[in-house]
């Protein structure tokens, strides 16, 4: 292997608060299982999840999104 490993792409914005209703992180909109297993996923699976994240906004009530500046 030449040099250090490539960094893993992540949607994390360091706002790690899980919404109890949806089960999604209010920062990145991943589930706890996705966050915990992120480094074990292959690049294609991470890309699939990242592509899906904007669609998950509808699973969180607007007033909660507004609290985190995500509305």
N, CA, C, O and CB atoms as a CASP TS submission, in Angstrom:
PFRMAT TS
TARGET T0000
AUTHOR 0000-0000-0000
METHOD Language model
MODEL 1
PARENT N/A
ATOM      1  N   UNK     1       0.848  -1.182   0.000  1.00  0.00           N
ATOM      2  CA  UNK     1       0.000   0.000   0.000  1.00  0.00           C
ATOM      3  C   UNK     1       0.887   1.236   0.000  1.00  0.00           C
ATOM      4  O   UNK     1       1.849   1.320   0.763  1.00  0.00           O
ATOM      5  CB  UNK     1      -0.961   0.003   1.222  1.00  0.00           C
ATOM      6  N   UNK     2       0.563   2.184  -0.849  1.00  0.00           N
ATOM      7  CA  UNK     2       1.337   3.415  -0.948  1.00  0.00           C
ATOM      8  C   UNK     2       0.669   4.529  -0.162  1.00  0.00           C
ATOM      9  O   UNK     2      -0.450   4.932  -0.479  1.00  0.00           O
ATOM     10  CB  UNK     2       1.509   3.829  -2.411  1.00  0.00           C
ATOM     11  N   UNK     3       1.345   5.024   0.854  1.00  0.00           N
ATOM     12  CA  UNK     3       0.839   6.143   1.632  1.00  0.00           C
ATOM     13  C   UNK     3      -0.310   5.760   2.541  1.00  0.00           C
ATOM     14  O   UNK     3      -0.675   4.590   2.656  1.00  0.00           O
ATOM     15  CB  UNK     3       0.407   7.238   0.720  1.00  0.00           C
ATOM     16  N   UNK     4      -0.871   6.770   3.183  1.00  0.00           N
ATOM     17  CA  UNK     4      -1.978   6.517   4.121  1.00  0.00           C
ATOM     18  C   UNK     4      -3.250   6.143   3.362  1.00  0.00           C
ATOM     19  O   UNK     4      -3.395   6.464   2.183  1.00  0.00           O
ATOM     20  CB  UNK     4      -2.236   7.760   5.010  1.00  0.00           C
ATOM     21  N   UNK     5      -4.177   5.457   4.052  1.00  0.00           N
ATOM     22  CA  UNK     5      -5.437   5.098   3.388  1.00  0.00           C
ATOM     23  C   UNK     5      -6.258   6.339   3.048  1.00  0.00           C
ATOM     24  O   UNK     5      -6.149   7.374   3.705  1.00  0.00           O
ATOM     25  CB  UNK     5      -6.260   4.154   4.278  1.00  0.00           C
ATOM     26  N   UNK     6      -7.072   6.214   2.019  1.00  0.00           N
ATOM     27  CA  UNK     6      -7.967   7.305   1.616  1.00  0.00           C
ATOM     28  C   UNK     6      -9.010   7.533   2.702  1.00  0.00           C
ATOM     29  O   UNK     6      -9.517   6.568   3.274  1.00  0.00           O
ATOM     30  CB  UNK     6      -8.656   6.990   0.255  1.00  0.00           C
ATOM     31  N   UNK     7      -9.342   8.791   2.998  1.00  0.00           N
ATOM     32  CA  UNK     7     -10.400   9.037   3.986  1.00  0.00           C
ATOM     33  C   UNK     7     -11.744   8.527   3.474  1.00  0.00           C
ATOM     34  O   UNK     7     -12.005   8.524   2.271  1.00  0.00           O
ATOM     35  CB  UNK     7     -10.494  10.542   4.316  1.00  0.00           C
ATOM     36  N   UNK     8     -12.582   8.102   4.397  1.00  0.00           N
ATOM     37  CA  UNK     8     -13.910   7.614   4.054  1.00  0.00           C
ATOM     38  C   UNK     8     -14.860   8.809   3.952  1.00  0.00           C
ATOM     39  O   UNK     8     -14.923   9.634   4.863  1.00  0.00           O
ATOM     40  CB  UNK     8     -14.419   6.581   5.110  1.00  0.00           C
ATOM     41  N   UNK     9     -15.591   8.898   2.854  1.00  0.00           N
ATOM     42  CA  UNK     9     -16.589   9.957   2.685  1.00  0.00           C
ATOM     43  C   UNK     9     -17.658   9.800   3.762  1.00  0.00           C
ATOM     44  O   UNK     9     -18.106   8.689   4.045  1.00  0.00           O
ATOM     45  CB  UNK     9     -17.226   9.912   1.257  1.00  0.00           C
ATOM     46  N   UNK    10     -18.059  10.912   4.354  1.00  0.00           N
ATOM     47  CA  UNK    10     -19.089  10.876   5.390  1.00  0.00           C
ATOM     48  C   UNK    10     -19.948  12.136   5.323  1.00  0.00           C
ATOM     49  O   UNK    10     -19.435  13.214   5.020  1.00  0.00           O
ATOM     50  CB  UNK    10     -18.450  10.732   6.789  1.00  0.00           C
ATOM     51  N   UNK    11     -21.239  12.020   5.600  1.00  0.00           N
ATOM     52  CA  UNK    11     -22.108  13.197   5.630  1.00  0.00           C
ATOM     53  C   UNK    11     -22.121  13.875   7.000  1.00  0.00           C
ATOM     54  O   UNK    11     -22.863  14.836   7.200  1.00  0.00           O
ATOM     55  CB  UNK    11     -23.522  12.805   5.242  1.00  0.00           C
ATOM     56  N   UNK    12     -21.321  13.397   7.936  1.00  0.00           N
ATOM     57  CA  UNK    12     -21.324  13.919   9.302  1.00  0.00           C
ATOM     58  C   UNK    12     -20.967  15.401   9.324  1.00  0.00           C
ATOM     59  O   UNK    12     -19.988  15.821   8.709  1.00  0.00           O
ATOM     60  CB  UNK    12     -20.346  13.131  10.178  1.00  0.00           C
ATOM     61  N   UNK    13     -21.781  16.198  10.047  1.00  0.00           N
ATOM     62  CA  UNK    13     -21.482  17.621  10.238  1.00  0.00           C
ATOM     63  C   UNK    13     -21.253  17.925  11.714  1.00  0.00           C
ATOM     64  O   UNK    13     -21.270  19.085  12.128  1.00  0.00           O
ATOM     65  CB  UNK    13     -22.627  18.496   9.685  1.00  0.00           C
ATOM     66  N   UNK    14     -21.041  16.888  12.492  1.00  0.00           N
ATOM     67  CA  UNK    14     -20.736  16.991  13.927  1.00  0.00           C
ATOM     68  C   UNK    14     -21.879  17.604  14.739  1.00  0.00           C
ATOM     69  O   UNK    14     -21.650  18.313  15.718  1.00  0.00           O
ATOM     70  CB  UNK    14     -19.480  17.819  14.124  1.00  0.00           C
ATOM     71  N   UNK    15     -23.116  17.319  14.314  1.00  0.00           N
ATOM     72  CA  UNK    15     -24.321  17.632  15.085  1.00  0.00           C
ATOM     73  C   UNK    15     -24.954  16.275  15.369  1.00  0.00           C
ATOM     74  O   UNK    15     -25.795  15.797  14.606  1.00  0.00           O
ATOM     75  CB  UNK    15     -25.324  18.629  14.301  1.00  0.00           C
ATOM     76  N   UNK    16     -24.543  15.665  16.469  1.00  0.00           N
ATOM     77  CA  UNK    16     -24.933  14.279  16.753  1.00  0.00           C
ATOM     78  C   UNK    16     -26.047  14.228  17.784  1.00  0.00           C
ATOM     79  O   UNK    16     -25.812  13.988  18.968  1.00  0.00           O
ATOM     80  CB  UNK    16     -23.728  13.469  17.245  1.00  0.00           C
ATOM     81  N   UNK    17     -27.266  14.459  17.311  1.00  0.00           N
ATOM     82  CA  UNK    17     -28.464  14.407  18.138  1.00  0.00           C
ATOM     83  C   UNK    17     -29.468  13.545  17.393  1.00  0.00           C
ATOM     84  O   UNK    17     -29.817  13.835  16.249  1.00  0.00           O
ATOM     85  CB  UNK    17     -29.039  15.849  18.440  1.00  0.00           C
ATOM     86  N   UNK    18     -29.931  12.486  18.042  1.00  0.00           N
ATOM     87  CA  UNK    18     -30.864  11.580  17.382  1.00  0.00           C
ATOM     88  C   UNK    18     -32.299  11.962  17.719  1.00  0.00           C
ATOM     89  O   UNK    18     -32.649  12.124  18.888  1.00  0.00           O
ATOM     90  CB  UNK    18     -30.587  10.123  17.789  1.00  0.00           C
ATOM     91  N   UNK    19     -33.119  12.104  16.693  1.00  0.00           N
ATOM     92  CA  UNK    19     -34.547  12.373  16.849  1.00  0.00           C
ATOM     93  C   UNK    19     -35.233  11.063  17.232  1.00  0.00           C
ATOM     94  O   UNK    19     -35.174  10.086  16.486  1.00  0.00           O
ATOM     95  CB  UNK    19     -35.165  12.977  15.534  1.00  0.00           C
ATOM     96  N   UNK    20     -35.871  11.047  18.374  1.00  0.00           N
ATOM     97  CA  UNK    20     -36.504   9.835  18.878  1.00  0.00           C
ATOM     98  C   UNK    20     -37.626   9.317  18.002  1.00  0.00           C
ATOM     99  O   UNK    20     -37.832   8.106  17.920  1.00  0.00           O
ATOM    100  CB  UNK    20     -37.028  10.080  20.238  1.00  0.00           C
ATOM    101  N   UNK    21     -38.348  10.196  17.352  1.00  0.00           N
ATOM    102  CA  UNK    21     -39.471   9.767  16.512  1.00  0.00           C
ATOM    103  C   UNK    21     -39.012   9.072  15.236  1.00  0.00           C
ATOM    104  O   UNK    21     -39.508   8.000  14.889  1.00  0.00           O
ATOM    105  CB  UNK    21     -40.337  10.958  16.155  1.00  0.00           C
ATOM    106  N   UNK    22     -38.077   9.681  14.552  1.00  0.00           N
ATOM    107  CA  UNK    22     -37.641   9.133  13.262  1.00  0.00           C
ATOM    108  C   UNK    22     -36.463   8.178  13.401  1.00  0.00           C
ATOM    109  O   UNK    22     -36.249   7.323  12.542  1.00  0.00           O
ATOM    110  CB  UNK    22     -37.268  10.259  12.320  1.00  0.00           C
ATOM    111  N   UNK    23     -35.699   8.320  14.478  1.00  0.00           N
ATOM    112  CA  UNK    23     -34.500   7.512  14.646  1.00  0.00           C
ATOM    113  C   UNK    23     -33.327   8.012  13.822  1.00  0.00           C
ATOM    114  O   UNK    23     -32.336   7.302  13.647  1.00  0.00           O
ATOM    115  CB  UNK    23     -34.792   6.093  14.287  1.00  0.00           C
ATOM    116  N   UNK    24     -33.439   9.241  13.312  1.00  0.00           N
ATOM    117  CA  UNK    24     -32.391   9.799  12.462  1.00  0.00           C
ATOM    118  C   UNK    24     -31.556  10.823  13.214  1.00  0.00           C
ATOM    119  O   UNK    24     -32.062  11.541  14.076  1.00  0.00           O
ATOM    120  CB  UNK    24     -32.999  10.435  11.217  1.00  0.00           C
ATOM    121  N   UNK    25     -30.277  10.884  12.879  1.00  0.00           N
ATOM    122  CA  UNK    25     -29.404  11.923  13.405  1.00  0.00           C
ATOM    123  C   UNK    25     -29.847  13.256  12.799  1.00  0.00           C
ATOM    124  O   UNK    25     -30.073  13.343  11.592  1.00  0.00           O
ATOM    125  CB  UNK    25     -27.893  11.620  13.085  1.00  0.00           C
ATOM    126  N   UNK    26     -29.969  14.273  13.614  1.00  0.00           N
ATOM    127  CA  UNK    26     -30.410  15.582  13.130  1.00  0.00           C
ATOM    128  C   UNK    26     -29.320  16.314  12.356  1.00  0.00           C
ATOM    129  O   UNK    26     -29.595  17.315  11.693  1.00  0.00           O
ATOM    130  CB  UNK    26     -30.865  16.437  14.293  1.00  0.00           C
ATOM    131  N   UNK    27     -28.106  15.829  12.433  1.00  0.00           N
ATOM    132  CA  UNK    27     -27.017  16.441  11.678  1.00  0.00           C
ATOM    133  C   UNK    27     -26.880  15.869  10.278  1.00  0.00           C
ATOM    134  O   UNK    27     -26.780  16.613   9.302  1.00  0.00           O
ATOM    135  CB  UNK    27     -25.722  16.270  12.418  1.00  0.00           C
ATOM    136  N   UNK    28     -26.874  14.548  10.182  1.00  0.00           N
ATOM    137  CA  UNK    28     -26.596  13.922   8.888  1.00  0.00           C
ATOM    138  C   UNK    28     -27.757  13.090   8.345  1.00  0.00           C
ATOM    139  O   UNK    28     -27.729  12.679   7.185  1.00  0.00           O
ATOM    140  CB  UNK    28     -25.380  13.052   9.005  1.00  0.00           C
ATOM    141  N   UNK    29     -28.773  12.839   9.163  1.00  0.00           N
ATOM    142  CA  UNK    29     -29.965  12.081   8.781  1.00  0.00           C
ATOM    143  C   UNK    29     -29.700  10.593   8.539  1.00  0.00           C
ATOM    144  O   UNK    29     -30.466   9.917   7.852  1.00  0.00           O
ATOM    145  CB  UNK    29     -30.562  12.682   7.545  1.00  0.00           C
ATOM    146  N   UNK    30     -28.596  10.094   9.117  1.00  0.00           N
ATOM    147  CA  UNK    30     -28.374   8.651   9.092  1.00  0.00           C
ATOM    148  C   UNK    30     -29.004   8.036  10.338  1.00  0.00           C
ATOM    149  O   UNK    30     -29.236   8.720  11.334  1.00  0.00           O
ATOM    150  CB  UNK    30     -26.850   8.315   9.014  1.00  0.00           C
ATOM    151  N   UNK    31     -29.276   6.733  10.265  1.00  0.00           N
ATOM    152  CA  UNK    31     -29.744   6.003  11.441  1.00  0.00           C
ATOM    153  C   UNK    31     -28.540   5.702  12.332  1.00  0.00           C
ATOM    154  O   UNK    31     -27.392   5.800  11.899  1.00  0.00           O
ATOM    155  CB  UNK    31     -30.487   4.682  11.033  1.00  0.00           C
ATOM    156  N   UNK    32     -28.822   5.334  13.586  1.00  0.00           N
ATOM    157  CA  UNK    32     -27.723   4.964  14.474  1.00  0.00           C
ATOM    158  C   UNK    32     -26.950   3.768  13.926  1.00  0.00           C
ATOM    159  O   UNK    32     -25.725   3.720  14.029  1.00  0.00           O
ATOM    160  CB  UNK    32     -28.253   4.650  15.875  1.00  0.00           C
ATOM    161  N   UNK    33     -27.658   2.807  13.346  1.00  0.00           N
ATOM    162  CA  UNK    33     -26.992   1.639  12.767  1.00  0.00           C
ATOM    163  C   UNK    33     -26.072   2.048  11.618  1.00  0.00           C
ATOM    164  O   UNK    33     -24.972   1.511  11.479  1.00  0.00           O
ATOM    165  CB  UNK    33     -28.031   0.619  12.275  1.00  0.00           C
ATOM    166  N   UNK    34     -26.518   2.992  10.800  1.00  0.00           N
ATOM    167  CA  UNK    34     -25.673   3.470   9.698  1.00  0.00           C
ATOM    168  C   UNK    34     -24.442   4.192  10.222  1.00  0.00           C
ATOM    169  O   UNK    34     -23.339   3.990   9.714  1.00  0.00           O
ATOM    170  CB  UNK    34     -26.468   4.400   8.777  1.00  0.00           C
ATOM    171  N   UNK    35     -24.622   5.023  11.224  1.00  0.00           N
ATOM    172  CA  UNK    35     -23.490   5.746  11.816  1.00  0.00           C
ATOM    173  C   UNK    35     -22.490   4.745  12.396  1.00  0.00           C
ATOM    174  O   UNK    35     -21.289   4.837  12.140  1.00  0.00           O
ATOM    175  CB  UNK    35     -23.976   6.735  12.919  1.00  0.00           C
ATOM    176  N   UNK    36     -22.990   3.798  13.174  1.00  0.00           N
ATOM    177  CA  UNK    36     -22.122   2.834  13.849  1.00  0.00           C
ATOM    178  C   UNK    36     -21.366   1.942  12.867  1.00  0.00           C
ATOM    179  O   UNK    36     -20.211   1.592  13.110  1.00  0.00           O
ATOM    180  CB  UNK    36     -22.941   1.973  14.790  1.00  0.00           C
ATOM    181  N   UNK    37     -22.001   1.579  11.777  1.00  0.00           N
ATOM    182  CA  UNK    37     -21.375   0.663  10.833  1.00  0.00           C
ATOM    183  C   UNK    37     -20.762   1.325   9.616  1.00  0.00           C
ATOM    184  O   UNK    37     -20.359   0.640   8.676  1.00  0.00           O
ATOM    185  CB  UNK    37     -22.366  -0.322  10.387  1.00  0.00           C
ATOM    186  N   UNK    38     -20.687   2.642   9.619  1.00  0.00           N
ATOM    187  CA  UNK    38     -20.264   3.404   8.445  1.00  0.00           C
ATOM    188  C   UNK    38     -18.923   2.932   7.880  1.00  0.00           C
ATOM    189  O   UNK    38     -18.800   2.739   6.671  1.00  0.00           O
ATOM    190  CB  UNK    38     -20.175   4.871   8.797  1.00  0.00           C
ATOM    191  N   UNK    39     -17.935   2.747   8.724  1.00  0.00           N
ATOM    192  CA  UNK    39     -16.606   2.374   8.226  1.00  0.00           C
ATOM    193  C   UNK    39     -16.575   0.959   7.652  1.00  0.00           C
ATOM    194  O   UNK    39     -15.671   0.631   6.884  1.00  0.00           O
ATOM    195  CB  UNK    39     -15.582   2.490   9.343  1.00  0.00           C
ATOM    196  N   UNK    40     -17.536   0.125   8.006  1.00  0.00           N
ATOM    197  CA  UNK    40     -17.574  -1.239   7.495  1.00  0.00           C
ATOM    198  C   UNK    40     -18.308  -1.350   6.161  1.00  0.00           C
ATOM    199  O   UNK    40     -18.206  -2.372   5.482  1.00  0.00           O
ATOM    200  CB  UNK    40     -18.226  -2.143   8.507  1.00  0.00           C
ATOM    201  N   UNK    41     -19.045  -0.312   5.782  1.00  0.00           N
ATOM    202  CA  UNK    41     -19.774  -0.339   4.513  1.00  0.00           C
ATOM    203  C   UNK    41     -18.812  -0.121   3.358  1.00  0.00           C
ATOM    204  O   UNK    41     -17.783   0.536   3.514  1.00  0.00           O
ATOM    205  CB  UNK    41     -20.886   0.730   4.493  1.00  0.00           C
ATOM    206  N   UNK    42     -19.147  -0.673   2.196  1.00  0.00           N
ATOM    207  CA  UNK    42     -18.308  -0.397   1.034  1.00  0.00           C
ATOM    208  C   UNK    42     -18.724   0.953   0.438  1.00  0.00           C
ATOM    209  O   UNK    42     -19.766   1.507   0.787  1.00  0.00           O
ATOM    210  CB  UNK    42     -18.424  -1.544  -0.031  1.00  0.00           C
ATOM    211  N   UNK    43     -17.904   1.456  -0.449  1.00  0.00           N
ATOM    212  CA  UNK    43     -18.123   2.793  -1.022  1.00  0.00           C
ATOM    213  C   UNK    43     -19.471   2.899  -1.729  1.00  0.00           C
ATOM    214  O   UNK    43     -20.126   3.938  -1.647  1.00  0.00           O
ATOM    215  CB  UNK    43     -17.003   3.135  -2.001  1.00  0.00           C
ATOM    216  N   UNK    44     -19.892   1.852  -2.414  1.00  0.00           N
ATOM    217  CA  UNK    44     -21.179   1.893  -3.120  1.00  0.00           C
ATOM    218  C   UNK    44     -22.344   2.032  -2.145  1.00  0.00           C
ATOM    219  O   UNK    44     -23.279   2.791  -2.398  1.00  0.00           O
ATOM    220  CB  UNK    44     -21.361   0.630  -3.972  1.00  0.00           C
ATOM    221  N   UNK    45     -22.292   1.305  -1.036  1.00  0.00           N
ATOM    222  CA  UNK    45     -23.364   1.384  -0.039  1.00  0.00           C
ATOM    223  C   UNK    45     -23.365   2.755   0.631  1.00  0.00           C
ATOM    224  O   UNK    45     -24.430   3.325   0.867  1.00  0.00           O
ATOM    225  CB  UNK    45     -23.206   0.270   1.022  1.00  0.00           C
ATOM    226  N   UNK    46     -22.194   3.285   0.938  1.00  0.00           N
ATOM    227  CA  UNK    46     -22.133   4.641   1.517  1.00  0.00           C
ATOM    228  C   UNK    46     -22.708   5.663   0.542  1.00  0.00           C
ATOM    229  O   UNK    46     -23.461   6.550   0.942  1.00  0.00           O
ATOM    230  CB  UNK    46     -20.672   5.018   1.883  1.00  0.00           C
ATOM    231  N   UNK    47     -22.352   5.539  -0.743  1.00  0.00           N
ATOM    232  CA  UNK    47     -22.886   6.456  -1.765  1.00  0.00           C
ATOM    233  C   UNK    47     -24.400   6.355  -1.869  1.00  0.00           C
ATOM    234  O   UNK    47     -25.079   7.370  -2.024  1.00  0.00           O
ATOM    235  CB  UNK    47     -22.254   6.162  -3.130  1.00  0.00           C
ATOM    236  N   UNK    48     -24.944   5.127  -1.786  1.00  0.00           N
ATOM    237  CA  UNK    48     -26.395   4.946  -1.865  1.00  0.00           C
ATOM    238  C   UNK    48     -27.070   5.658  -0.711  1.00  0.00           C
ATOM    239  O   UNK    48     -28.083   6.329  -0.906  1.00  0.00           O
ATOM    240  CB  UNK    48     -26.766   3.451  -1.860  1.00  0.00           C
ATOM    241  N   UNK    49     -26.521   5.524   0.492  1.00  0.00           N
ATOM    242  CA  UNK    49     -27.106   6.170   1.672  1.00  0.00           C
ATOM    243  C   UNK    49     -26.997   7.688   1.548  1.00  0.00           C
ATOM    244  O   UNK    49     -27.966   8.401   1.808  1.00  0.00           O
ATOM    245  CB  UNK    49     -26.406   5.683   2.967  1.00  0.00           C
ATOM    246  N   UNK    50     -25.832   8.185   1.155  1.00  0.00           N
ATOM    247  CA  UNK    50     -25.642   9.632   1.009  1.00  0.00           C
ATOM    248  C   UNK    50     -26.636  10.202   0.002  1.00  0.00           C
ATOM    249  O   UNK    50     -27.173  11.289   0.214  1.00  0.00           O
ATOM    250  CB  UNK    50     -24.196   9.950   0.570  1.00  0.00           C
ATOM    251  N   UNK    51     -26.887   9.489  -1.082  1.00  0.00           N
ATOM    252  CA  UNK    51     -27.852   9.941  -2.090  1.00  0.00           C
ATOM    253  C   UNK    51     -29.264   9.995  -1.521  1.00  0.00           C
ATOM    254  O   UNK    51     -30.056  10.853  -1.910  1.00  0.00           O
ATOM    255  CB  UNK    51     -27.818   9.018  -3.313  1.00  0.00           C
ATOM    256  N   UNK    52     -29.585   9.089  -0.606  1.00  0.00           N
ATOM    257  CA  UNK    52     -30.926   9.010  -0.016  1.00  0.00           C
ATOM    258  C   UNK    52     -31.168  10.053   1.087  1.00  0.00           C
ATOM    259  O   UNK    52     -32.319  10.361   1.399  1.00  0.00           O
ATOM    260  CB  UNK    52     -31.147   7.623   0.550  1.00  0.00           C
ATOM    261  N   UNK    53     -30.107  10.592   1.671  1.00  0.00           N
ATOM    262  CA  UNK    53     -30.265  11.463   2.842  1.00  0.00           C
ATOM    263  C   UNK    53     -31.213  12.647   2.635  1.00  0.00           C
ATOM    264  O   UNK    53     -32.022  12.906   3.526  1.00  0.00           O
ATOM    265  CB  UNK    53     -28.929  11.984   3.247  1.00  0.00           C
ATOM    266  N   UNK    54     -31.168  13.374   1.530  1.00  0.00           N
ATOM    267  CA  UNK    54     -32.105  14.504   1.371  1.00  0.00           C
ATOM    268  C   UNK    54     -33.573  14.074   1.424  1.00  0.00           C
ATOM    269  O   UNK    54     -34.428  14.852   1.848  1.00  0.00           O
ATOM    270  CB  UNK    54     -31.839  15.212   0.051  1.00  0.00           C
ATOM    271  N   UNK    55     -33.870  12.859   1.004  1.00  0.00           N
ATOM    272  CA  UNK    55     -35.245  12.362   1.010  1.00  0.00           C
ATOM    273  C   UNK    55     -35.732  12.042   2.426  1.00  0.00           C
ATOM    274  O   UNK    55     -36.935  11.910   2.653  1.00  0.00           O
ATOM    275  CB  UNK    55     -35.355  11.121   0.132  1.00  0.00           C
ATOM    276  N   UNK    56     -34.822  11.920   3.356  1.00  0.00           N
ATOM    277  CA  UNK    56     -35.183  11.583   4.734  1.00  0.00           C
ATOM    278  C   UNK    56     -35.688  12.782   5.528  1.00  0.00           C
ATOM    279  O   UNK    56     -36.260  12.610   6.604  1.00  0.00           O
ATOM    280  CB  UNK    56     -33.996  10.983   5.438  1.00  0.00           C
ATOM    281  N   UNK    57     -35.488  13.982   5.017  1.00  0.00           N
ATOM    282  CA  UNK    57     -35.959  15.187   5.704  1.00  0.00           C
ATOM    283  C   UNK    57     -37.441  15.102   6.024  1.00  0.00           C
ATOM    284  O   UNK    57     -37.876  15.597   7.063  1.00  0.00           O
ATOM    285  CB  UNK    57     -35.683  16.424   4.857  1.00  0.00           C
ATOM    286  N   UNK    58     -38.213  14.491   5.161  1.00  0.00           N
ATOM    287  CA  UNK    58     -39.662  14.409   5.352  1.00  0.00           C
ATOM    288  C   UNK    58     -40.040  13.527   6.532  1.00  0.00           C
ATOM    289  O   UNK    58     -41.192  13.544   6.966  1.00  0.00           O
ATOM    290  CB  UNK    58     -40.323  13.886   4.095  1.00  0.00           C
ATOM    291  N   UNK    59     -39.096  12.759   7.058  1.00  0.00           N
ATOM    292  CA  UNK    59     -39.373  11.885   8.203  1.00  0.00           C
ATOM    293  C   UNK    59     -39.235  12.613   9.538  1.00  0.00           C
ATOM    294  O   UNK    59     -39.550  12.054  10.588  1.00  0.00           O
ATOM    295  CB  UNK    59     -38.440  10.689   8.179  1.00  0.00           C
ATOM    296  N   UNK    60     -38.763  13.864   9.495  1.00  0.00           N
ATOM    297  CA  UNK    60     -38.567  14.652  10.712  1.00  0.00           C
ATOM    298  C   UNK    60     -39.522  15.841  10.680  1.00  0.00           C
ATOM    299  O   UNK    60     -39.648  16.523   9.663  1.00  0.00           O
ATOM    300  CB  UNK    60     -37.081  15.130  10.847  1.00  0.00           C
ATOM    301  N   UNK    61     -40.196  16.080  11.813  1.00  0.00           N
ATOM    302  CA  UNK    61     -41.145  17.199  11.867  1.00  0.00           C
ATOM    303  C   UNK    61     -40.423  18.524  11.609  1.00  0.00           C
ATOM    304  O   UNK    61     -39.311  18.730  12.096  1.00  0.00           O
ATOM    305  CB  UNK    61     -41.863  17.238  13.240  1.00  0.00           C
ATOM    306  N   UNK    62     -41.056  19.428  10.839  1.00  0.00           N
ATOM    307  CA  UNK    62     -40.428  20.695  10.458  1.00  0.00           C
ATOM    308  C   UNK    62     -39.931  21.524  11.647  1.00  0.00           C
ATOM    309  O   UNK    62     -38.880  22.159  11.557  1.00  0.00           O
ATOM    310  CB  UNK    62     -41.402  21.512   9.664  1.00  0.00           C
ATOM    311  N   UNK    63     -40.670  21.523  12.752  1.00  0.00           N
ATOM    312  CA  UNK    63     -40.229  22.328  13.893  1.00  0.00           C
ATOM    313  C   UNK    63     -38.925  21.792  14.490  1.00  0.00           C
ATOM    314  O   UNK    63     -38.132  22.555  15.043  1.00  0.00           O
ATOM    315  CB  UNK    63     -41.321  22.362  14.968  1.00  0.00           C
ATOM    316  N   UNK    64     -38.710  20.498  14.379  1.00  0.00           N
ATOM    317  CA  UNK    64     -37.441  19.932  14.850  1.00  0.00           C
ATOM    318  C   UNK    64     -36.307  20.304  13.897  1.00  0.00           C
ATOM    319  O   UNK    64     -35.207  20.643  14.334  1.00  0.00           O
ATOM    320  CB  UNK    64     -37.545  18.392  14.983  1.00  0.00           C
ATOM    321  N   UNK    65     -36.578  20.239  12.610  1.00  0.00           N
ATOM    322  CA  UNK    65     -35.571  20.634  11.631  1.00  0.00           C
ATOM    323  C   UNK    65     -35.164  22.085  11.849  1.00  0.00           C
ATOM    324  O   UNK    65     -33.983  22.422  11.757  1.00  0.00           O
ATOM    325  CB  UNK    65     -36.098  20.434  10.199  1.00  0.00           C
ATOM    326  N   UNK    66     -36.135  22.944  12.137  1.00  0.00           N
ATOM    327  CA  UNK    66     -35.854  24.358  12.335  1.00  0.00           C
ATOM    328  C   UNK    66     -34.942  24.593  13.548  1.00  0.00           C
ATOM    329  O   UNK    66     -34.131  25.519  13.543  1.00  0.00           O
ATOM    330  CB  UNK    66     -37.161  25.128  12.505  1.00  0.00           C
ATOM    331  N   UNK    67     -35.072  23.774  14.563  1.00  0.00           N
ATOM    332  CA  UNK    67     -34.228  23.912  15.755  1.00  0.00           C
ATOM    333  C   UNK    67     -32.756  23.719  15.410  1.00  0.00           C
ATOM    334  O   UNK    67     -31.880  24.245  16.098  1.00  0.00           O
ATOM    335  CB  UNK    67     -34.651  22.902  16.831  1.00  0.00           C
ATOM    336  N   UNK    68     -32.485  22.976  14.360  1.00  0.00           N
ATOM    337  CA  UNK    68     -31.112  22.699  13.958  1.00  0.00           C
ATOM    338  C   UNK    68     -30.736  23.429  12.671  1.00  0.00           C
ATOM    339  O   UNK    68     -29.719  23.125  12.047  1.00  0.00           O
ATOM    340  CB  UNK    68     -30.913  21.204  13.780  1.00  0.00           C
ATOM    341  N   UNK    69     -31.565  24.391  12.284  1.00  0.00           N
ATOM    342  CA  UNK    69     -31.278  25.171  11.082  1.00  0.00           C
ATOM    343  C   UNK    69     -31.331  24.342   9.815  1.00  0.00           C
ATOM    344  O   UNK    69     -30.636  24.645   8.846  1.00  0.00           O
ATOM    345  CB  UNK    69     -29.929  25.812  11.198  1.00  0.00           C
ATOM    346  N   UNK    70     -32.147  23.299   9.808  1.00  0.00           N
ATOM    347  CA  UNK    70     -32.184  22.376   8.673  1.00  0.00           C
ATOM    348  C   UNK    70     -33.485  22.481   7.882  1.00  0.00           C
ATOM    349  O   UNK    70     -33.705  21.691   6.964  1.00  0.00           O
ATOM    350  CB  UNK    70     -31.998  20.951   9.158  1.00  0.00           C
ATOM    351  N   UNK    71     -34.342  23.430   8.213  1.00  0.00           N
ATOM    352  CA  UNK    71     -35.637  23.531   7.525  1.00  0.00           C
ATOM    353  C   UNK    71     -35.492  24.159   6.163  1.00  0.00           C
ATOM    354  O   UNK    71     -36.482  24.320   5.449  1.00  0.00           O
ATOM    355  CB  UNK    71     -36.623  24.335   8.354  1.00  0.00           C
TER
END
